[in-house]
Amino acid sequence: MSQAVEIRPLAAGEVEHVAGIHQVAFPRQQNSLLWVSCNAAAYPRIRYFVAVQVGKIVGYVQWTEKSGFREEVVLELEQMAVLPENRGRGIARALIEQSLPQVARELEKRGARIKGVMVTTRTDNVAQRIYASTLGAETKAVIPDLYSADEAIMIALSPDLGRRQGER
Ligand SMILES: CC(C)(COP(=O)(O)OP(=O)(O)OC[C@H]1O[C@@H](n2cnc3c(N)ncnc32)[C@H](O)[C@@H]1OP(=O)(O)O)[C@@H](O)C(=O)NCCC(=O)NCCS
């Protein structure tokens, strides 16, 4: 990565920036500002983290707790995107690897731990490779034609990001 990137929680007043990235990254999904606003309002069930480079938000990741607030948390990486001009420089990798430990630390404060991470994506999306290498996620099922194409359901049980980062 050529310039330093900071990964931090979304701050108040930054929803529009994330909505702008959502709009560019997911052209089939509508009403980006409403979508991101609703999700941000669902904190702490939904947590956004942003990637900031030279003072500009260039990417985001959205973590969602599944099936109630449990001690053994199943977390979904529900969505992530990086601005087209900032792709291919490790920002998605940094978003996952640096935000998940932050979520884990927050969950520890209520006595909870991450049991597993699930993520779904189109089978033709390069993101599958990113989820495998950052989280150790494996494709457990493919649902034909779920959204706009075949969708891979990926799971990583007990992801250990500290160890994975140390291995790199
Ligand atoms: C998927 C996406 C978030 C990746 O962001 P990114 O910042 O470019 O990804 P990174 O640079 O961190 O790349 C991570 C890894 O994937 C690989 N990779 C990224 N884009 C790639 C591409 N187009 N082709 C092949 N490999 C690619 C990188 O080589 C890297 O591998 P490495 O860490 O082993 O070297 C970005 O392309 C995007 O926003 N796409 C549109 C939205 C989307 O599809 N989101 C995912 C589904 S929710």
PDBQT file of the ligand as one rigid body, heavy atoms in Angstrom, charges set to zero:
ROOT
HETATM    1  C1  LIG A 201     -13.945  -6.385  -3.656  1.00  0.00    +0.000 C 
HETATM    2  C2  LIG A 201     -13.250  -5.068  -3.302  1.00  0.00    +0.000 C 
HETATM    3  C3  LIG A 201     -13.823  -4.566  -1.979  1.00  0.00    +0.000 C 
HETATM    4  C4  LIG A 201     -11.727  -5.344  -3.157  1.00  0.00    +0.000 C 
HETATM    5  O1  LIG A 201     -11.110  -4.141  -2.687  1.00  0.00    +0.000 OA
HETATM    6  P1  LIG A 201      -9.542  -3.881  -2.898  1.00  0.00    +0.000 P 
HETATM    7  O2  LIG A 201      -9.149  -2.806  -1.959  1.00  0.00    +0.000 OA
HETATM    8  O3  LIG A 201      -9.263  -3.664  -4.333  1.00  0.00    +0.000 OA
HETATM    9  O4  LIG A 201      -8.907  -5.290  -2.462  1.00  0.00    +0.000 OA
HETATM   10  P2  LIG A 201      -7.393  -5.477  -1.968  1.00  0.00    +0.000 P 
HETATM   11  O5  LIG A 201      -6.508  -4.570  -2.754  1.00  0.00    +0.000 OA
HETATM   12  O6  LIG A 201      -7.325  -5.391  -0.487  1.00  0.00    +0.000 OA
HETATM   13  O7  LIG A 201      -7.105  -6.946  -2.430  1.00  0.00    +0.000 OA
HETATM   14  C5  LIG A 201      -7.174  -8.036  -1.547  1.00  0.00    +0.000 C 
HETATM   15  C6  LIG A 201      -6.713  -9.256  -2.278  1.00  0.00    +0.000 C 
HETATM   16  O8  LIG A 201      -7.554  -9.540  -3.416  1.00  0.00    +0.000 OA
HETATM   17  C7  LIG A 201      -6.812  -9.504  -4.621  1.00  0.00    +0.000 C 
HETATM   18  N1  LIG A 201      -7.595  -8.773  -5.613  1.00  0.00    +0.000 N 
HETATM   19  C8  LIG A 201      -8.254  -7.614  -5.428  1.00  0.00    +0.000 A 
HETATM   20  N2  LIG A 201      -8.891  -7.242  -6.562  1.00  0.00    +0.000 NA
HETATM   21  C9  LIG A 201      -8.588  -8.212  -7.473  1.00  0.00    +0.000 A 
HETATM   22  C10 LIG A 201      -8.953  -8.411  -8.828  1.00  0.00    +0.000 A 
HETATM   23  N3  LIG A 201      -9.758  -7.562  -9.486  1.00  0.00    +0.000 N 
HETATM   24  N4  LIG A 201      -8.502  -9.518  -9.450  1.00  0.00    +0.000 NA
HETATM   25  C11 LIG A 201      -7.688 -10.396  -8.808  1.00  0.00    +0.000 A 
HETATM   26  N5  LIG A 201      -7.330 -10.258  -7.519  1.00  0.00    +0.000 NA
HETATM   27  C12 LIG A 201      -7.763  -9.177  -6.862  1.00  0.00    +0.000 A 
HETATM   28  C13 LIG A 201      -5.534  -8.758  -4.311  1.00  0.00    +0.000 C 
HETATM   29  O9  LIG A 201      -4.474  -9.206  -5.117  1.00  0.00    +0.000 OA
HETATM   30  C14 LIG A 201      -5.319  -9.082  -2.850  1.00  0.00    +0.000 C 
HETATM   31  O10 LIG A 201      -4.692 -10.314  -2.700  1.00  0.00    +0.000 OA
HETATM   32  P3  LIG A 201      -3.406 -10.425  -1.715  1.00  0.00    +0.000 P 
HETATM   33  O11 LIG A 201      -3.734  -9.627  -0.481  1.00  0.00    +0.000 OA
HETATM   34  O12 LIG A 201      -3.284 -11.885  -1.479  1.00  0.00    +0.000 OA
HETATM   35  O13 LIG A 201      -2.309  -9.820  -2.504  1.00  0.00    +0.000 OA
HETATM   36  C15 LIG A 201     -13.433  -4.013  -4.427  1.00  0.00    +0.000 C 
HETATM   37  O14 LIG A 201     -13.053  -4.584  -5.665  1.00  0.00    +0.000 OA
HETATM   38  C16 LIG A 201     -14.864  -3.497  -4.546  1.00  0.00    +0.000 C 
HETATM   39  O15 LIG A 201     -15.245  -2.526  -3.877  1.00  0.00    +0.000 OA
HETATM   40  N6  LIG A 201     -15.687  -4.136  -5.414  1.00  0.00    +0.000 N 
HETATM   41  C17 LIG A 201     -17.088  -3.708  -5.614  1.00  0.00    +0.000 C 
HETATM   42  C18 LIG A 201     -17.966  -4.046  -4.410  1.00  0.00    +0.000 C 
HETATM   43  C19 LIG A 201     -17.919  -5.528  -4.082  1.00  0.00    +0.000 C 
HETATM   44  O16 LIG A 201     -17.982  -6.394  -4.951  1.00  0.00    +0.000 OA
HETATM   45  N7  LIG A 201     -17.790  -5.839  -2.765  1.00  0.00    +0.000 N 
HETATM   46  C20 LIG A 201     -17.672  -7.212  -2.287  1.00  0.00    +0.000 C 
HETATM   47  C21 LIG A 201     -18.987  -7.891  -2.165  1.00  0.00    +0.000 C 
HETATM   48  S1  LIG A 201     -19.934  -7.254  -0.790  1.00  0.00    +0.000 SA
ENDROOT
TORSDOF 0
